Amino acid sequence: MSAHASRSVARLAAVQALYQMEVSSIGVESVIREFTDHRFDRALEGVEGEGDTLASPDEAFFAELVRGVVAEQKRVDAAIAKRLAENWRLERLDATVRAILRAGTYELANRPDVPTEVAIDEYVEVAKSFFEGTEPGFVNGALDGVARDVRAGA
């Protein structure tokens, strides 16, 4: 599996881990351990091709994303909230969309080595794996705005 594909799997898993943390109140280190011990090299649930094995995620990248979102959640959430429509609060968004935006925002703000277009496209693809409606377009627009805010010349 290519490094690109390993990162794609890591991004999807990070979104799932962030979602799981929000709905179950499990801690960051516990969720990272659960994914590395029990979920990687197995099918990731709820995505197209369910039952297919997604092997060889970039586990260090996965852990960085999850830990980073948690460590910088106030800053990440503020960057997202700035790009929501007036009178919309982050809490009103679907929990999966919130997890996608948080991971994408963290990556855009903290991983200048990842090209803006790559990061945005990757999270739009994650959104497409969970949603068939308007959510992928919403993720695209929100992350594009976040990128303009957090990256010079993005």
PyMOL commands that set and color helices and strands:
alter all, ss='L'
color gray80, all
select helices_A, chain A and resi 3-24+28-39+59-71+73-81+90-92+95-110+116-130+135-150
alter helices_A, ss='H'
color red, helices_A
deselect
rebuild
show_as cartoon
